[in-house]
Amino acid sequence: MEALHPDLPATFPSTREALHRVAEQIVAPARKPHNEISLRRTEGGFGTPPFDLEGRRTQVRVDGAELVISRGEETERIALTSLAEAGERLGEDLLPDGPPEDRSPLEVDPAAAERLADFYEVADLVLSRFRDSLPAEDDASDINLWPEHFDLAFEGGSEQAGKRANYGASPGDAEHPEPYLYVGPWSGEVKGELWNATAFAGAELGYGELAAAGDQVAAALQFFRARRDALAG
């Protein structure tokens, strides 16, 4: 596993925004069955889980600055230049509604894409370990990468008791130029130093603080466990 680099390239926000558009308009629509949109962390980035299409095991994913299409034993790699070109290369079998019309250049810097992939890798490991440690009564959901928000997350805790929350990792958004981990309670008022988020009711751990930790995985697990324990208490 790659440790998080303390510095992000200046191109990180534009690369994140471009890959977010690829996730929403290219990768998620390619997943089958056609009404399934959730994605996963994959090697070098994100993508669909493998699925069956016309008798072949198929997967569409992003690896760095490339779109990777696997059909059975065949794998095709495509430089991410525009949404329209990527959609045309996928074809009608994967995009029956047709490709996007947007031919504006995608600003994907390979170095920034690598940092994003590293963040997803660490986040996936931490979320998996944290989820696996929860008691059965927390009824934790699967870990998904949701294309709408571009975050990797799951939900857990008793909804009836007002203890359910989203536990996730965001690559950044309009209020956060850098990635962050978060806990977002579904209901109930949260107060105190543990609940430091300003853009939403909950808690966040910024990229800089996480990257500076001597043991990044331990720091991330402690962040999630402390908030879960506070909610459960």
C-alpha positions, -999 to 999 in steps of 0.1 A, spaced: 0 0 0 13 35 -9 14 60 20 -2 93 13 22 119 0 22 151 21 19 174 -9 -7 174 -37 1 188 -72 -15 221 -81 -34 202 -108 -51 180 -82 -85 199 -81 -88 201 -119 -78 164 -123 -103 154 -96 -131 173 -113 -123 158 -147 -122 122 -132 -154 129 -114 -171 137 -147 -156 105 -161 -171 85 -132 -205 100 -137 -208 101 -174 -186 72 -186 -178 45 -160 -211 44 -140 -234 43 -171 -213 14 -185 -220 -8 -155 -246 -36 -160 -274 -42 -152 -282 -8 -165 -298 6 -133 -267 -1 -112 -244 29 -108 -222 22 -77 -185 18 -84 -155 4 -65 -119 13 -58 -98 -5 -84 -61 -7 -91 -49 27 -100 -82 45 -94 -119 34 -96 -142 14 -118 -171 -10 -120 -171 -44 -104 -167 -71 -131 -200 -80 -148 -213 -103 -175 -220 -89 -209 -227 -109 -240 -210 -140 -225 -178 -122 -215 -166 -110 -181 -164 -72 -185 -151 -43 -165 -147 -6 -171 -122 13 -149 -99 42 -147 -62 36 -141 -44 69 -136 -51 89 -167 -63 60 -188 -97 43 -193 -93 6 -192 -119 -17 -209 -117 -55 -202 -138 -79 -222 -130 -115 -214 -93 -119 -222 -91 -86 -241 -80 -54 -225 -80 -20 -242 -64 11 -227 -75 46 -238 -60 80 -230 -86 102 -213 -88 131 -238 -125 139 -238 -158 124 -226 -171 121 -262 -141 101 -274 -141 78 -243 -178 71 -248 -173 64 -285 -146 39 -277 -169 21 -252 -195 15 -279 -232 9 -279 -231 -24 -260 -218 -5 -229 -234 28 -235 -268 20 -252 -280 56 -246 -251 69 -266 -218 87 -257 -216 121 -242 -214 150 -267 -188 169 -247 -155 171 -267 -138 196 -244 -104 184 -232 -103 165 -199 -76 180 -177 -62 148 -162 -26 151 -149 -11 116 -144 7 127 -112 -25 141 -97 -44 110 -108 -19 89 -90 -23 109 -58 -61 104 -61 -56 66 -65 -34 65 -35 -60 82 -14 -87 58 -25 -64 29 -17 -57 40 18 -94 49 24 -106 16 11 -82 -3 34 -92 18 64 -130 16 57 -128 -21 52 -110 -27 85 -133 -4 104 -164 -19 88 -152 -55 96 -147 -45 133 -183 -33 138 -208 -55 156 -235 -73 136 -262 -51 150 -247 -20 133 -260 -36 100 -231 -20 80 -237 -16 42 -213 -24 15 -185 0 7 -193 18 -25 -177 46 -46 -207 68 -54 -203 86 -88 -225 115 -78 -203 126 -49 -172 107 -60 -167 95 -24 -160 60 -10 -184 53 18 -206 29 38 -233 34 64 -236 17 98 -253 20 132 -288 17 145 -312 40 126 -340 34 152 -317 45 180 -305 76 160 -270 62 158 -267 55 121 -240 75 102 -222 76 69 -185 68 72 -165 79 42 -136 94 23 -141 123 -1 -115 133 -27 -125 169 -21 -154 192 -32 -165 228 -35 -158 234 2 -127 212 5 -99 217 -20 -81 185 -7 -94 151 2 -108 143 37 -123 116 58 -157 122 73 -185 109 96 -220 122 89 -246 112 114 -281 106 99 -300 123 127 -295 138 161 -275 168 172 -238 163 176 -217 188 197 -182 189 210 -146 189 197 -151 155 180 -176 171 156 -155 197 138 -170 198 103 -182 232 91 -198 224 58 -221 196 72 -232 183 106 -205 158 115 -167 153 117 -139 155 92 -102 147 91 -83 167 64 -57 153 40 -28 173 55 -34 160 90 -38 124 78 -8 125 55 14 139 84 5 111 108 32 86 115 8 57 110 -18 69 86 -40 38 88 -40 39 126 -49 76 126 -77 71 102 -91 41 122 -89 61 154 -108 90 137 -137 67 127 -138 46 159 -139 77 182 -169 91 164 -187 58 162 -181 52 200 -194 88 207 -226 80 187 -230 46 203 -226 61 237 
